[in-house]
Amino acid sequence: MSRIVIQLFLLFIFNLSGFSVCFAGESRTERLSLNEFITLAAQKDTAFEKILIDELIINYQKDLNLPAGDLLLTVKHNHDFFLADDRSSPSTEISLDKLFPETGTEIDLSYEVGASMTSATRSSRINFNVSQPVARNAFGRSTRLLDQIVGLEMEVARHQVIEAYEDYLALLTTAYCEWYEAWLNHNIGRSSYQENQKLLDDIRKRQQQNIALPIDVNKVELQVLAKKERLLELEESLKNSLQLIKTVIRYDDNVDIFPVEPEDFIVLEDSFEDIFTRFEKESRTFAILKTLEEKSSLQVEKDAEDLFPSIDLVAGYEVQGEGYGLENSGDKIYAGVKVEWPFTRRVKKAEHEIARVLATKSKLETENTWYRLYSQLTSLYLEIEREAKLIKVADDKISLSRSILKDETENYSFGKVTLNDYIQAVNILDTNRFNKVRHESLHRKLLVEWLRLMDMMVSRKSIKRPAGFSRFKQDRK
């Protein structure tokens, strides 16, 4: 790949005051280049902002999916009524809990005070407890795996945002190419109509001089009507394309705008095999596929981890006394093991088997995508080459058609050929001109599709957030 012109307008660093089409001020022209159109679209079209807003949601996925490491304060206060000896007493329990997701360690500090069932004396207790899993989620292993899985999911989601951005950018670029095609076709149609109108005026003068017959006038008049009909169709097509362009850039000025011929987006100089090899190593598409494979493998590993029983090592320190101040207190240190052993574990086993199946599916998806893209890009590469050749053929046909029309014009003026021969030469030239425009436009669209499939239109660094996007973030802080 030697030149990627389209990437120039993806940087979005143009100064709006320097555009040839301005939305304010007295100095304005009618030209709107592709670069300027894309820049204005990024600034004005809220569709870009809508795509980028999805990235804001991605930033909160870890908070939603990972265990919270918040410090939890619990306060419980109630009034106890003892029916046996007709007495009552308030009781209070305050606890602080903290989970460390990275290691799975849970710390609990609690304070309790209240009357007991057997004594009217108010008793109190402070307990400090540490729990550490050593089997399931041993030292936070399962949580760390989940953290990696969620991180990979976020990476894939960000890639998908870029792809959505790229798809929409390709759609807008294609719309500009279609606008330019409609504008060229309209110019050709208008020029043809005007030339045929001159021919009709000339043939009517010939009739007045008894040189041309009434049937000749009718033939040319029918030709003019056909050209007028085609021109009306081309005008409608141009208006529709122009309206789409104006809507995208929110254009509300009264000044008419017209397109500028887009430069070549890319030149395919290397062989297809070399291009595809680089694509396989460097493209965003295959990076996503590899990420999905890695995520599937980690999910299998995590689900296997969850099959272990829950075994926690427990250790703590406790102080018991009387009254709120722990008078006449005694203390102890304790350590032990807490075990939870589900015997069937049908759900966890099913999740593990499903994860293994999905991991295999992910590898097959990568392989299938490789062959699909290889076939698709091969066909696209051949189509691009074909259209490039057809454009050269169209140039040759136009050149020959002009030469033939020139000779037929002279021959008709001397009566060497019939009017039908002359009209046929005119129509052949028009057809060849329209064909060239069609091949050039199709060639540009194929190049846009090539860049889109090759992940070359957009990179994460090249995306500049529109003004509305930054305002959205500020309003929601």
Secondary structure in CASP SS format (residue, H / E / C, confidence):
PFRMAT SS
TARGET T0000
AUTHOR 0000-0000-0000
METHOD secondary structure of the structure
MODEL  1
M C 1.00
S C 1.00
R C 1.00
I E 1.00
V H 1.00
I H 1.00
Q H 1.00
L H 1.00
F H 1.00
L H 1.00
L C 1.00
F C 1.00
I C 1.00
F C 1.00
N C 1.00
L H 1.00
S H 1.00
G H 1.00
F C 1.00
S C 1.00
V C 1.00
C C 1.00
F C 1.00
A C 1.00
G C 1.00
E C 1.00
S C 1.00
R C 1.00
T C 1.00
E C 1.00
R E 1.00
L E 1.00
S C 1.00
L H 1.00
N H 1.00
E H 1.00
F H 1.00
I H 1.00
T H 1.00
L H 1.00
A H 1.00
A H 1.00
Q H 1.00
K H 1.00
D C 1.00
T H 1.00
A H 1.00
F H 1.00
E H 1.00
K H 1.00
I H 1.00
L H 1.00
I H 1.00
D H 1.00
E H 1.00
L H 1.00
I H 1.00
I H 1.00
N C 1.00
Y C 1.00
Q H 1.00
K H 1.00
D H 1.00
L H 1.00
N H 1.00
L C 1.00
P C 1.00
A C 1.00
G C 1.00
D C 1.00
L E 1.00
L E 1.00
L E 1.00
T E 1.00
V E 1.00
K E 1.00
H E 1.00
N E 1.00
H E 1.00
D E 1.00
F E 1.00
F E 1.00
L C 1.00
A C 1.00
D C 1.00
D C 1.00
R E 1.00
S E 1.00
S E 1.00
P E 1.00
S E 1.00
T E 1.00
E E 1.00
I E 1.00
S E 1.00
L E 1.00
D E 1.00
K E 1.00
L E 1.00
F E 1.00
P C 1.00
E C 1.00
T C 1.00
G C 1.00
T E 1.00
E E 1.00
I E 1.00
D E 1.00
L E 1.00
S E 1.00
Y E 1.00
E E 1.00
V E 1.00
G E 1.00
A E 1.00
S C 1.00
M C 1.00
T C 1.00
S C 1.00
A C 1.00
T C 1.00
R E 1.00
S E 1.00
S E 1.00
R E 1.00
I E 1.00
N E 1.00
F E 1.00
N E 1.00
V E 1.00
S E 1.00
Q E 1.00
P E 1.00
V C 1.00
A C 1.00
R C 1.00
N C 1.00
A H 1.00
F H 1.00
G H 1.00
R H 1.00
S H 1.00
T H 1.00
R H 1.00
L H 1.00
L H 1.00
D H 1.00
Q H 1.00
I H 1.00
V H 1.00
G H 1.00
L H 1.00
E H 1.00
M H 1.00
E H 1.00
V H 1.00
A H 1.00
R H 1.00
H H 1.00
Q H 1.00
V H 1.00
I H 1.00
E H 1.00
A H 1.00
Y H 1.00
E H 1.00
D H 1.00
Y H 1.00
L H 1.00
A H 1.00
L H 1.00
L H 1.00
T H 1.00
T H 1.00
A H 1.00
Y H 1.00
C H 1.00
E H 1.00
W H 1.00
Y H 1.00
E H 1.00
A H 1.00
W H 1.00
L H 1.00
N H 1.00
H H 1.00
N H 1.00
I H 1.00
G H 1.00
R H 1.00
S H 1.00
S H 1.00
Y H 1.00
Q H 1.00
E H 1.00
N H 1.00
Q H 1.00
K H 1.00
L H 1.00
L H 1.00
D H 1.00
D H 1.00
I H 1.00
R H 1.00
K H 1.00
R H 1.00
Q H 1.00
Q H 1.00
Q C 1.00
N C 1.00
I C 1.00
A C 1.00
L C 1.00
P H 1.00
I H 1.00
D H 1.00
V H 1.00
N H 1.00
K H 1.00
V H 1.00
E H 1.00
L H 1.00
Q H 1.00
V H 1.00
L H 1.00
A H 1.00
K H 1.00
K H 1.00
E H 1.00
R H 1.00
L H 1.00
L H 1.00
E H 1.00
L H 1.00
E H 1.00
E H 1.00
S H 1.00
L H 1.00
K H 1.00
N H 1.00
S H 1.00
L H 1.00
Q H 1.00
L H 1.00
I H 1.00
K H 1.00
T H 1.00
V H 1.00
I C 1.00
R C 1.00
Y C 1.00
D C 1.00
D C 1.00
N C 1.00
V C 1.00
D C 1.00
I C 1.00
F E 1.00
P E 1.00
V C 1.00
E C 1.00
P C 1.00
E C 1.00
D C 1.00
F C 1.00
I E 1.00
V C 1.00
L C 1.00
E C 1.00
D C 1.00
S C 1.00
F H 1.00
E H 1.00
D H 1.00
I H 1.00
F H 1.00
T H 1.00
R H 1.00
F H 1.00
E H 1.00
K H 1.00
E H 1.00
S C 1.00
R H 1.00
T H 1.00
F H 1.00
A H 1.00
I H 1.00
L H 1.00
K H 1.00
T H 1.00
L H 1.00
E H 1.00
E H 1.00
K H 1.00
S H 1.00
S H 1.00
L H 1.00
Q H 1.00
V H 1.00
E H 1.00
K H 1.00
D H 1.00
A H 1.00
E H 1.00
D C 1.00
L C 1.00
F C 1.00
P C 1.00
S E 1.00
I E 1.00
D E 1.00
L E 1.00
V E 1.00
A E 1.00
G E 1.00
Y E 1.00
E E 1.00
V E 1.00
Q E 1.00
G E 1.00
E E 1.00
G C 1.00
Y C 1.00
G C 1.00
L C 1.00
E E 1.00
N E 1.00
S E 1.00
G E 1.00
D E 1.00
K E 1.00
I E 1.00
Y E 1.00
A E 1.00
G E 1.00
V E 1.00
K E 1.00
V E 1.00
E E 1.00
W C 1.00
P C 1.00
F C 1.00
T C 1.00
R C 1.00
R H 1.00
V H 1.00
K H 1.00
K H 1.00
A H 1.00
E H 1.00
H H 1.00
E H 1.00
I H 1.00
A H 1.00
R H 1.00
V H 1.00
L H 1.00
A H 1.00
T H 1.00
K H 1.00
S H 1.00
K H 1.00
L H 1.00
E H 1.00
T H 1.00
E H 1.00
N H 1.00
T H 1.00
W H 1.00
Y H 1.00
R H 1.00
L H 1.00
Y H 1.00
S H 1.00
Q H 1.00
L H 1.00
T H 1.00
S H 1.00
L H 1.00
Y H 1.00
L H 1.00
E H 1.00
I H 1.00
E H 1.00
R H 1.00
E H 1.00
A H 1.00
K H 1.00
L H 1.00
I H 1.00
K H 1.00
V H 1.00
A H 1.00
D H 1.00
D H 1.00
K H 1.00
I H 1.00
S H 1.00
L H 1.00
S H 1.00
R H 1.00
S H 1.00
I H 1.00
L H 1.00
K H 1.00
D H 1.00
E H 1.00
T H 1.00
E H 1.00
N H 1.00
Y H 1.00
S H 1.00
F C 1.00
G C 1.00
K C 1.00
V C 1.00
T C 1.00
L H 1.00
N H 1.00
D H 1.00
Y H 1.00
I H 1.00
Q H 1.00
A H 1.00
V H 1.00
N H 1.00
I H 1.00
L H 1.00
D H 1.00
T H 1.00
N H 1.00
R H 1.00
F H 1.00
N H 1.00
K H 1.00
V H 1.00
R H 1.00
H H 1.00
E H 1.00
S H 1.00
L H 1.00
H H 1.00
R H 1.00
K H 1.00
L H 1.00
L H 1.00
V H 1.00
E H 1.00
W H 1.00
L H 1.00
R H 1.00
L H 1.00
M C 1.00
D C 1.00
M C 1.00
M C 1.00
V C 1.00
S C 1.00
R C 1.00
K C 1.00
S C 1.00
I C 1.00
K C 1.00
R C 1.00
P C 1.00
A H 1.00
G H 1.00
F H 1.00
S H 1.00
R H 1.00
F H 1.00
K H 1.00
Q H 1.00
D H 1.00
R C 1.00
K C 1.00
END
